[in-house]
Amino acid sequence: MGKSKKRIIYKGKNQQIANLTRSEAIVNAVKMLNNNDKEAYSIITLFGLSAEELLEGGVSYELVKGLGNII
């Protein structure tokens, strides 16, 4: 393996996003959905969050219905 590839792999290992628990992911997704942030979709699909979890977290029913094909 070349020097460049080693640097890229080493950099990737050290710049990972913080580990999220499922409950933290739900809280973050709820905040993002309420603020109309498009990044919420990536968290929802990454963790496979269900409609019930989002509704219990505080998202309005209309927003959850709007996510129909994602959930």
Backbone as CSV, one residue per row, in Angstrom:
resi,resn,N_x,N_y,N_z,CA_x,CA_y,CA_z,C_x,C_y,C_z
1,MET,0.851,-1.174,0.000,0.000,0.000,0.000,0.895,1.235,0.000
2,GLY,0.541,2.202,-0.836,1.334,3.410,-0.964,1.136,4.377,0.189
3,LYS,2.032,5.369,0.247,1.968,6.359,1.325,0.659,7.145,1.303
4,SER,0.210,7.502,0.126,-1.007,8.302,0.019,-2.219,7.538,0.545
5,LYS,-2.317,6.281,0.157,-3.454,5.477,0.598,-3.422,5.293,2.115
6,LYS,-2.242,5.104,2.691,-2.117,4.969,4.141,-2.589,6.244,4.841
7,ARG,-2.205,7.405,4.290,-2.622,8.678,4.873,-4.131,8.845,4.809
8,ILE,-4.720,8.478,3.689,-6.165,8.618,3.522,-6.907,7.727,4.515
9,ILE,-6.454,6.491,4.666,-7.097,5.569,5.608,-6.922,6.058,7.033
10,TYR,-5.713,6.510,7.387,-5.457,7.000,8.737,-6.308,8.221,9.036
11,LYS,-6.422,9.119,8.053,-7.236,10.318,8.227,-8.703,9.945,8.425
12,GLY,-9.204,8.971,7.678,-10.586,8.538,7.811,-10.888,7.927,9.162
13,LYS,-9.930,7.187,9.710,-10.135,6.564,11.022,-10.251,7.608,12.120
14,ASN,-9.490,8.672,12.006,-9.447,9.667,13.065,-10.481,10.776,12.912
15,GLN,-11.159,10.853,11.798,-12.144,11.905,11.597,-13.560,11.344,11.504
16,GLN,-13.817,10.256,12.183,-15.152,9.680,12.168,-16.075,10.533,13.024
17,ILE,-17.353,10.517,12.662,-18.322,11.244,13.468,-18.495,10.519,14.786
18,ALA,-18.924,11.254,15.775,-19.098,10.673,17.108,-20.124,9.551,17.062
19,ASN,-19.918,8.562,17.902,-20.862,7.449,17.965,-22.190,7.939,18.521
20,LEU,-23.247,7.589,17.842,-24.586,7.976,18.254,-25.340,6.744,18.746
21,THR,-26.063,6.909,19.822,-26.968,5.854,20.237,-28.276,6.041,19.491
22,ARG,-29.109,5.042,19.549,-30.386,5.125,18.844,-31.255,6.248,19.406
23,SER,-31.248,6.406,20.725,-32.063,7.469,21.332,-31.538,8.855,20.948
24,GLU,-30.221,9.021,20.873,-29.657,10.299,20.434,-30.004,10.566,18.974
25,ALA,-30.013,9.514,18.162,-30.365,9.668,16.751,-31.810,10.122,16.602
26,ILE,-32.695,9.582,17.443,-34.099,9.988,17.389,-34.235,11.460,17.757
27,VAL,-33.551,11.871,18.814,-33.613,13.273,19.243,-33.082,14.191,18.148
28,ASN,-31.956,13.819,17.541,-31.382,14.638,16.466,-32.304,14.688,15.255
29,ALA,-32.893,13.560,14.891,-33.795,13.522,13.745,-35.027,14.383,13.991
30,VAL,-35.559,14.342,15.219,-36.730,15.154,15.549,-36.399,16.635,15.432
31,LYS,-35.246,17.044,15.973,-34.842,18.451,15.881,-34.678,18.877,14.431
32,MET,-34.034,18.018,13.638,-33.799,18.354,12.237,-35.102,18.422,11.448
33,LEU,-36.013,17.496,11.702,-37.292,17.515,10.991,-38.099,18.744,11.353
34,ASN,-38.087,19.130,12.605,-38.833,20.311,13.029,-38.245,21.592,12.460
35,ASN,-36.945,21.569,12.108,-36.285,22.728,11.512,-36.200,22.625,9.991
36,ASN,-36.891,21.636,9.406,-36.896,21.403,7.951,-35.497,21.211,7.387
37,ASP,-34.664,20.496,8.123,-33.305,20.195,7.669,-33.326,18.879,6.898
38,LYS,-32.758,18.873,5.704,-32.771,17.690,4.842,-31.840,16.586,5.345
39,GLU,-30.919,16.896,6.242,-30.010,15.879,6.776,-30.726,14.869,7.661
40,ALA,-31.930,15.170,8.087,-32.696,14.247,8.933,-32.956,12.942,8.192
41,TYR,-33.130,13.018,6.884,-33.408,11.814,6.110,-32.266,10.813,6.193
42,SER,-31.031,11.297,6.208,-29.898,10.378,6.291,-29.858,9.672,7.643
43,ILE,-30.192,10.374,8.709,-30.214,9.747,10.034,-31.352,8.730,10.119
44,ILE,-32.496,9.082,9.560,-33.647,8.179,9.601,-33.338,6.887,8.859
45,THR,-32.747,6.991,7.693,-32.452,5.785,6.917,-31.278,5.020,7.498
46,LEU,-30.303,5.710,8.060,-29.147,5.031,8.644,-29.548,4.169,9.824
47,PHE,-30.399,4.682,10.684,-30.813,3.944,11.875,-32.096,3.148,11.657
48,GLY,-32.767,3.339,10.546,-34.004,2.633,10.281,-35.099,3.004,11.260
49,LEU,-35.213,4.292,11.534,-36.196,4.755,12.508,-37.607,4.543,11.985
50,SER,-38.498,4.165,12.885,-39.886,3.918,12.494,-40.730,5.162,12.758
51,ALA,-41.918,5.149,12.201,-42.839,6.269,12.376,-43.213,6.432,13.846
52,GLU,-43.393,5.322,14.547,-43.774,5.379,15.959,-42.693,6.054,16.801
53,GLU,-41.440,5.734,16.501,-40.333,6.339,17.260,-40.283,7.846,17.037
54,LEU,-40.509,8.270,15.806,-40.488,9.699,15.509,-41.671,10.423,16.142
55,LEU,-42.842,9.789,16.118,-44.019,10.400,16.739,-43.840,10.523,18.246
56,GLU,-43.266,9.492,18.878,-43.006,9.561,20.314,-41.948,10.602,20.640
57,GLY,-41.043,10.853,19.682,-40.010,11.848,19.881,-40.509,13.277,19.783
58,GLY,-41.663,13.480,19.158,-42.232,14.819,19.103,-42.442,15.385,17.721
59,VAL,-42.325,14.578,16.693,-42.575,15.058,15.337,-44.075,15.056,15.092
60,SER,-44.563,16.041,14.371,-45.995,16.104,14.091,-46.394,14.985,13.131
61,TYR,-47.653,14.610,13.210,-48.174,13.533,12.375,-48.054,13.866,10.887
62,GLU,-48.263,15.118,10.538,-48.191,15.534,9.136,-46.790,15.341,8.563
63,LEU,-45.764,15.672,9.367,-44.387,15.477,8.900,-44.090,13.997,8.699
64,VAL,-44.545,13.180,9.616,-44.295,11.738,9.501,-45.017,11.175,8.278
65,LYS,-46.250,11.608,8.029,-46.979,11.159,6.848,-46.260,11.597,5.574
66,GLY,-45.640,12.760,5.613,-44.890,13.263,4.468,-43.640,12.456,4.160
67,LEU,-43.146,11.729,5.152,-41.953,10.903,4.963,-42.293,9.527,4.430
68,GLY,-43.523,9.290,4.090,-44.060,8.006,3.697,-43.099,6.997,3.094
69,ASN,-42.423,7.324,2.001,-41.572,6.351,1.322,-40.222,6.162,2.009
70,ILE,-39.832,7.065,2.880,-38.540,6.943,3.586,-38.646,5.980,4.753
71,ILE,-39.784,6.021,5.433,-39.940,5.209,6.646,-40.347,3.804,6.293
